[in-house]
Amino acid sequence: MKTIRLIFESFRFALSALRSNLLRTILSLLGVTVGIFTVILVFSVVDSLEAGVRQSLSFVGDKVVYVQKWPWSFSPDYPWWKYINRPQPVYEEYEFLQDKLQNARAVSIQAGRRTIAKWGSNSSDIYFNGISYDHKDVADIPVNTGRYFTQIEEQTGQSVAVIGFKVADELFATKDPIGKEISVKGRRFRVIGVMKEVGENLLDAPSNDQNVFIPYKAFQKVFYSGKYEGVGSSIAIKGTEQEGPQLETLEAEVRGLMRQRRGLRPREEDNFALNKPQMLADFVSSIFAAISIVGAIIGSFAILIGGFGIANIMFVSVRERTNQIGVQKSLGAKNYFILLQFLFEAIFLSLLGGIAGLVLVFVIISLAPLVFEMGTFNLILTTGNVIVGLLVAAIVGVISGLWPAWSAARMDPVTAIRTT
């Protein structure tokens, strides 16, 4: 009850200060408002950008290790000709890993080319992908109508295809694509499924809307023969739910089995690359973390000014209510009661400035799509950022109000009552 009474009285005194000195209070809180607005707007923009970039990279999968010829990041000390001389991953290696791996949820092999698909007089620029049956467990292939190809169709290399939404729209328009045959590189493939629409992404990276998936062995018939076997192929291994984000156990097992399969001696270096989407995610996170820090530093200057403004309000409030403090203490009010009374008032005033800053952020985010051409970029104000904004405002209130509240609590009641 005592705490509730303290909060209620602090709320009443804060409102009284607002009413009696409205302009002074607004100007003093402006620093907190601008500071919270700057910090939370930067955080919101950074979070939105990071979410957009991660969504653009979602096609590489989550918790996946890729066995490929080329690494995603090159070492300047490693001779380039060694990369060129590396063998391509082949179907037999995929089968070997699928049979031997113990810490994998799924294993698939994939290869892709950018080419043209035709149906009648219509054509579409597509990403033509040959995948094994288990690829649906490694990456998301959301079939909207029709079906995914079966394991028998994959093993026998049947000429069937699951096409993206944009491909279906460009080739068939309003017609039902299921059961119709598209032509790719002079070969016909029967459409058995159409995927859900994904839409554009921030990096304009490949999406399922432009993809055409066919069985890997059917892809081999179109592109691979003789020395070209496996060119551009990669083996994707999905980690288990228990595997950590860095996939250390899975990576070590894959490396050991690949070295065994290729007959590498203990002192010989790997002639394959193990690539993880986590590398890209960590790189993206490091960039946006740096941007967030810069934005927070810029906003902290405005918050600092706002803190001084609140401290000024509280010192004036203490001076104006010195006589009242003396009466309260003479009637038995403890020091902590006086201290918490003014401290809660400072926190309340700071929260008012923080809420005003959050309202401004919400207004900017709501109006931005109406004023600017945002494209695939969507600004979002997350609950986490709202909590951060309110928490920062509360901390500013505590820091700014602590000294004025302490000075009020230490007043001598006799001296305070005599003050006019």
C-alpha positions as CSV (number, residue, x, y, z in Angstrom):
1,M,0.0,0.0,0.0
2,K,2.8,2.4,0.9
3,T,4.5,1.8,-2.5
4,I,1.2,2.5,-4.3
5,R,0.7,5.7,-2.3
6,L,4.2,6.8,-3.2
7,I,3.6,6.2,-6.9
8,F,0.2,7.9,-6.8
9,E,1.7,11.0,-5.0
10,S,4.6,11.1,-7.4
11,F,2.2,10.9,-10.3
12,R,0.1,13.8,-8.8
13,F,3.2,16.0,-8.2
14,A,4.5,15.3,-11.7
15,L,1.2,16.3,-13.3
16,S,1.1,19.4,-11.1
17,A,4.6,20.3,-12.3
18,L,3.5,19.8,-15.9
19,R,0.4,22.0,-15.5
20,S,2.1,24.8,-13.6
21,N,5.2,25.0,-15.8
22,L,4.1,23.4,-19.1
23,L,6.5,25.1,-21.5
24,R,9.5,24.6,-19.2
25,T,8.7,21.0,-18.7
26,I,8.2,20.3,-22.4
27,L,11.4,22.0,-23.3
28,S,13.3,20.0,-20.6
29,L,11.8,16.7,-21.8
30,L,12.5,17.4,-25.4
31,G,16.1,16.1,-25.0
32,V,14.8,12.7,-23.8
33,T,12.1,12.6,-26.5
34,V,14.7,13.3,-29.3
35,G,17.2,10.9,-27.8
36,I,14.7,8.0,-27.5
37,F,13.4,8.9,-30.9
38,T,16.8,8.7,-32.5
39,V,18.0,5.5,-30.8
40,I,14.8,3.6,-31.3
41,L,14.4,4.8,-34.9
42,V,18.0,3.6,-35.7
43,F,17.4,0.3,-34.0
44,S,14.1,-0.1,-35.9
45,V,15.8,0.6,-39.3
46,V,18.7,-1.7,-38.5
47,D,16.4,-4.5,-37.3
48,S,14.3,-4.0,-40.5
49,L,17.3,-4.1,-42.7
50,E,18.8,-7.1,-41.0
51,A,15.4,-9.0,-41.2
52,G,15.2,-8.1,-44.9
53,V,18.8,-9.3,-45.6
54,R,18.3,-12.5,-43.6
55,Q,15.1,-13.2,-45.5
56,S,17.0,-12.6,-48.8
57,L,19.5,-15.2,-47.7
58,S,16.9,-17.7,-46.5
59,F,17.3,-19.7,-49.7
60,V,20.6,-21.1,-48.4
61,G,18.8,-22.7,-45.5
62,D,19.3,-22.8,-41.7
63,K,21.7,-25.1,-39.8
64,V,23.2,-26.3,-43.1
65,V,26.7,-27.2,-44.1
66,Y,27.5,-27.1,-47.9
67,V,30.2,-29.3,-49.4
68,Q,31.4,-27.4,-52.5
69,K,34.4,-26.9,-54.7
70,W,34.8,-23.2,-53.9
71,P,34.8,-21.5,-50.4
72,W,32.6,-18.5,-49.8
73,S,35.5,-16.6,-48.5
74,F,39.0,-16.8,-50.0
75,S,42.3,-16.9,-48.2
76,P,44.8,-14.5,-49.8
77,D,47.6,-17.0,-48.8
78,Y,46.0,-20.0,-50.6
79,P,47.1,-20.4,-54.2
80,W,44.2,-19.9,-56.6
81,W,45.3,-22.8,-58.8
82,K,44.6,-25.2,-56.0
83,Y,41.0,-24.2,-55.9
84,I,40.7,-24.7,-59.7
85,N,42.2,-28.2,-59.4
86,R,39.7,-29.4,-56.8
87,P,37.2,-32.1,-57.9
88,Q,33.5,-31.3,-58.0
89,P,31.1,-32.9,-55.6
90,V,29.4,-35.8,-57.3
91,Y,26.3,-38.0,-56.8
92,E,28.3,-40.9,-55.4
93,E,29.7,-38.7,-52.6
94,Y,26.2,-37.6,-51.8
95,E,25.1,-41.2,-51.5
96,F,28.2,-41.9,-49.3
97,L,27.5,-39.1,-46.9
98,Q,23.8,-39.9,-46.8
99,D,24.6,-43.5,-45.8
100,K,27.4,-42.7,-43.3
101,L,26.5,-39.4,-41.5
102,Q,25.2,-39.9,-37.9
103,N,24.6,-36.2,-36.9
104,A,22.6,-35.1,-40.0
105,R,18.9,-34.6,-40.2
106,A,18.9,-34.7,-44.0
107,V,21.4,-34.8,-46.9
108,S,20.8,-33.6,-50.4
109,I,22.7,-32.7,-53.6
110,Q,21.8,-29.8,-55.8
111,A,22.9,-28.0,-58.9
112,G,21.5,-25.0,-60.8
113,R,21.7,-23.1,-64.0
114,R,20.0,-19.9,-65.1
115,T,18.2,-20.6,-68.4
116,I,14.9,-20.1,-70.3
117,A,11.7,-22.1,-69.9
118,K,9.1,-22.1,-72.7
119,W,5.5,-23.1,-73.1
120,G,3.9,-22.4,-76.4
121,S,4.9,-18.8,-77.4
122,N,5.6,-17.8,-73.8
123,S,9.0,-17.9,-72.1
124,S,10.3,-17.2,-68.6
125,D,13.8,-16.5,-67.3
126,I,14.3,-19.2,-64.6
127,Y,16.7,-20.7,-62.1
128,F,16.7,-24.4,-63.2
129,N,17.6,-26.6,-60.2
130,G,18.3,-30.3,-60.0
131,I,17.8,-31.6,-56.5
132,S,17.6,-34.9,-54.7
133,Y,14.4,-35.9,-53.0
134,D,15.6,-35.0,-49.5
135,H,16.2,-31.4,-50.5
136,K,12.7,-30.5,-49.2
137,D,14.0,-31.3,-45.7
138,V,17.1,-29.1,-46.2
139,A,15.4,-26.0,-47.7
140,D,11.9,-24.8,-47.8
141,I,9.9,-25.8,-50.9
142,P,6.3,-24.7,-50.2
143,V,4.2,-26.4,-52.8
144,N,0.9,-24.6,-53.1
145,T,-0.9,-26.6,-55.8
146,G,0.0,-30.1,-57.1
147,R,2.7,-32.1,-55.4
148,Y,6.4,-32.6,-54.9
149,F,8.2,-35.3,-56.9
150,T,8.5,-38.8,-55.3
151,Q,11.6,-40.7,-54.4
152,I,11.0,-43.1,-57.3
153,E,10.8,-40.2,-59.7
154,E,14.1,-38.8,-58.4
155,Q,15.9,-42.1,-58.5
156,T,14.8,-42.8,-62.1
157,G,15.3,-39.3,-63.3
158,Q,11.8,-38.6,-64.4
159,S,11.1,-35.4,-66.4
160,V,8.8,-33.8,-63.8
161,A,9.0,-30.2,-62.4
162,V,7.9,-28.1,-59.5
163,I,7.8,-24.5,-60.7
164,G,7.7,-21.1,-58.9
165,F,4.7,-18.7,-58.8
166,K,6.3,-16.2,-61.1
167,V,7.3,-18.9,-63.7
168,A,3.7,-20.2,-63.7
169,D,2.3,-16.7,-64.1
170,E,4.7,-15.8,-67.0
171,L,4.2,-19.1,-68.9
172,F,0.6,-20.0,-68.2
173,A,-1.1,-16.8,-67.0
174,T,-4.6,-17.8,-66.0
175,K,-4.3,-21.4,-67.1
176,D,-3.7,-24.3,-64.8
177,P,-0.1,-25.4,-65.1
178,I,-0.5,-28.9,-63.5
179,G,0.0,-31.6,-66.1
180,K,1.3,-29.3,-68.8
181,E,4.8,-29.7,-70.3
182,I,7.4,-26.9,-70.3
183,S,10.5,-27.0,-72.6
184,V,14.0,-26.4,-71.2
185,K,17.1,-26.9,-73.3
186,G,15.0,-28.8,-75.8
187,R,13.7,-31.3,-73.2
188,R,10.2,-31.5,-72.0
189,F,9.2,-31.5,-68.3
190,R,5.7,-32.2,-67.0
191,V,4.6,-29.7,-64.3
192,I,3.4,-31.5,-61.2
193,G,3.5,-28.7,-58.7
194,V,3.4,-24.9,-58.2
195,M,5.0,-23.2,-55.2
196,K,3.5,-20.4,-53.1
197,E,4.3,-16.8,-54.0
198,V,7.3,-15.4,-52.0
199,G,7.7,-12.0,-53.6
200,E,10.8,-9.9,-54.0
201,N,13.5,-9.6,-51.4
202,L,15.8,-6.8,-50.3
203,L,19.0,-8.1,-52.0
204,D,17.1,-9.3,-55.2
205,A,18.5,-12.8,-54.4
206,P,17.0,-15.9,-56.1
207,S,13.6,-16.8,-54.7
208,N,11.3,-19.7,-55.2
209,D,9.1,-17.5,-57.4
210,Q,11.7,-17.9,-60.2
211,N,12.8,-21.5,-59.4
212,V,12.1,-24.6,-61.2
213,F,13.0,-27.8,-59.3
214,I,13.5,-31.1,-61.1
215,P,15.0,-34.5,-60.0
216,Y,18.8,-34.3,-59.9
217,K,19.3,-37.3,-62.2
218,A,17.0,-35.6,-64.7
219,F,19.2,-32.5,-64.4
220,Q,22.2,-34.6,-65.2
221,K,20.7,-35.7,-68.5
222,V,20.3,-32.1,-69.5
223,F,23.7,-30.6,-68.4
224,Y,26.1,-33.2,-67.2
225,S,28.1,-35.6,-69.4
226,G,31.6,-36.9,-69.3
227,K,34.1,-34.4,-67.8
228,Y,31.4,-31.9,-66.9
229,E,29.9,-34.2,-64.3
230,G,29.1,-32.4,-61.1
231,V,30.1,-28.9,-62.3
232,G,28.4,-26.4,-60.0
233,S,27.0,-29.1,-57.7
234,S,27.0,-28.9,-53.9
235,I,26.0,-31.3,-51.2
236,A,23.8,-29.8,-48.5
237,I,23.7,-31.4,-45.0
238,K,21.0,-30.2,-42.5
239,G,22.0,-30.4,-38.9
240,T,19.8,-31.8,-36.1
241,E,17.8,-29.8,-33.7
242,Q,20.3,-30.5,-31.0
243,E,23.2,-29.1,-33.0
244,G,24.5,-25.7,-31.9
245,P,24.5,-22.7,-34.3
246,Q,28.1,-23.2,-35.3
247,L,27.5,-26.8,-36.3
248,E,31.0,-27.9,-35.0
249,T,30.1,-31.6,-34.6
250,L,28.4,-31.9,-38.0
251,E,31.2,-30.0,-39.7
252,A,33.9,-32.3,-38.1
253,E,32.0,-35.4,-39.1
254,V,31.5,-34.2,-42.7
255,R,35.1,-33.3,-43.1
256,G,36.3,-36.7,-41.8
257,L,34.0,-38.6,-44.1
258,M,34.8,-36.5,-47.2
259,R,38.5,-37.0,-46.6
260,Q,37.9,-40.7,-46.2
261,R,35.8,-40.8,-49.4
262,R,38.4,-39.0,-51.4
263,G,41.3,-40.9,-50.0
264,L,43.2,-38.0,-48.5
265,R,46.2,-38.8,-46.3
266,P,46.5,-37.2,-42.8
267,R,49.0,-34.6,-43.9
268,E,47.1,-33.7,-47.1
269,E,44.9,-30.6,-47.0
270,D,41.2,-30.6,-47.8
271,N,40.4,-30.5,-51.5
272,F,36.8,-29.3,-50.8
273,A,35.2,-26.4,-49.0
274,L,32.7,-26.6,-46.2
275,N,30.5,-23.5,-46.3
276,K,27.9,-22.5,-43.7
277,P,25.1,-19.8,-44.0
278,Q,26.1,-18.9,-40.5
279,M,29.2,-17.2,-42.0
280,L,26.9,-14.9,-43.9
281,A,24.6,-14.4,-40.9
282,D,27.5,-13.6,-38.6
283,F,28.9,-11.1,-41.1
284,V,25.5,-9.4,-41.5
285,S,25.1,-9.3,-37.7
286,S,28.5,-7.7,-37.2
287,I,27.8,-4.9,-39.7
288,F,24.4,-4.1,-38.3
289,A,25.7,-4.3,-34.7
290,A,28.3,-1.6,-35.6
291,I,25.5,0.6,-37.1
292,S,23.4,0.1,-34.0
293,I,26.3,1.2,-31.8
294,V,26.9,4.4,-33.9
295,G,23.2,5.2,-33.7
296,A,23.1,4.6,-30.0
297,I,26.1,6.9,-29.4
298,I,24.5,9.7,-31.5
299,G,21.2,9.3,-29.6
300,S,22.9,9.2,-26.3
301,F,24.0,12.8,-26.6
302,A,20.4,13.9,-26.9
303,I,19.5,11.6,-24.0
304,L,22.3,13.2,-21.9
305,I,20.9,16.7,-22.6
306,G,17.4,15.4,-21.7
307,G,18.8,14.0,-18.4
308,F,20.2,17.4,-17.5
309,G,16.8,18.9,-18.3
310,I,15.0,16.5,-16.0
311,A,17.6,17.1,-13.2
312,N,16.9,20.8,-13.6
313,I,13.2,20.2,-13.3
314,M,13.7,18.1,-10.2
315,F,16.0,20.7,-8.5
316,V,13.4,23.4,-9.1
317,S,10.7,21.1,-7.8
318,V,12.6,20.4,-4.6
319,R,13.2,24.1,-4.1
320,E,9.5,25.0,-4.7
321,R,8.4,22.2,-2.3
322,T,11.0,22.7,0.5
323,N,8.4,23.9,3.0
324,Q,6.2,20.9,2.1
325,I,9.1,18.5,2.6
326,G,9.7,20.0,6.1
327,V,6.0,19.5,7.0
328,Q,6.1,15.9,5.8
329,K,9.3,15.1,7.8
330,S,8.0,16.8,10.9
331,L,4.9,14.6,10.7
332,G,7.1,11.5,10.7
333,A,7.9,10.9,7.0
334,K,11.1,8.9,6.6
335,N,14.0,9.9,4.4
336,Y,13.4,7.0,2.0
337,F,9.8,8.2,1.6
338,I,10.9,11.7,0.5
339,L,13.7,10.2,-1.7
340,L,11.4,7.7,-3.5
341,Q,8.7,10.4,-3.9
342,F,11.0,12.6,-6.0
343,L,12.7,9.7,-7.7
344,F,9.4,8.3,-8.9
345,E,8.5,11.8,-10.1
346,A,11.7,12.0,-12.2
347,I,11.1,8.5,-13.6
348,F,7.6,9.4,-14.5
349,L,8.7,12.6,-16.3
350,S,11.4,10.8,-18.2
351,L,9.0,8.1,-19.2
352,L,6.7,10.8,-20.6
353,G,9.6,12.0,-22.8
354,G,10.3,8.4,-23.8
355,I,6.7,7.6,-24.7
356,A,6.6,10.8,-26.8
357,G,9.8,9.6,-28.6
358,L,8.2,6.2,-29.3
359,V,5.0,7.8,-30.6
360,L,7.1,9.8,-33.0
361,V,8.9,6.6,-34.2
362,F,5.6,4.9,-34.7
363,V,4.2,7.8,-36.7
364,I,7.4,7.9,-38.9
365,I,7.2,4.1,-39.5
366,S,3.5,4.3,-40.3
367,L,3.8,7.3,-42.7
368,A,7.1,6.2,-44.4
369,P,5.4,3.8,-46.9
370,L,2.9,6.5,-47.9
371,V,5.6,9.1,-48.5
372,F,8.5,7.1,-49.9
373,E,8.8,4.2,-52.4
374,M,9.8,1.5,-49.9
375,G,9.8,-1.5,-52.4
376,T,10.5,-4.7,-50.5
377,F,11.9,-2.9,-47.4
378,N,9.4,-2.8,-44.5
379,L,10.1,-0.7,-41.4
380,I,9.0,-2.4,-38.2
381,L,8.8,-1.3,-34.6
382,T,9.3,-4.4,-32.5
383,T,8.1,-5.0,-28.9
384,G,11.8,-5.4,-28.0
385,N,12.6,-1.9,-29.2
386,V,9.6,-0.4,-27.4
387,I,10.8,-2.1,-24.1
388,V,14.4,-0.8,-24.7
389,G,13.0,2.7,-25.2
390,L,11.0,2.6,-22.0
391,L,13.9,1.0,-20.1
392,V,16.3,3.7,-21.3
393,A,13.9,6.4,-20.3
394,A,13.4,4.9,-16.9
395,I,17.2,4.6,-16.3
396,V,17.6,8.3,-17.4
397,G,14.9,9.2,-14.9
398,V,16.6,7.3,-12.1
399,I,20.0,8.9,-12.8
400,S,18.7,12.4,-13.3
401,G,16.4,12.3,-10.3
402,L,18.7,10.6,-7.8
403,W,20.7,13.6,-6.6
404,P,17.8,16.0,-6.3
405,A,15.8,13.3,-4.5
406,W,18.8,12.6,-2.2
407,S,19.2,16.3,-1.4
408,A,15.5,16.5,-0.6
409,A,15.6,13.5,1.7
410,R,18.6,14.9,3.7
411,M,16.9,18.3,4.5
412,D,16.5,19.3,8.1
413,P,12.8,19.5,8.8
414,V,13.1,22.7,10.9
415,T,15.1,24.5,8.3
416,A,12.8,23.3,5.5
417,I,9.7,24.5,7.3
418,R,11.2,28.0,7.8
419,T,12.0,28.2,4.1
420,T,9.6,30.5,2.2
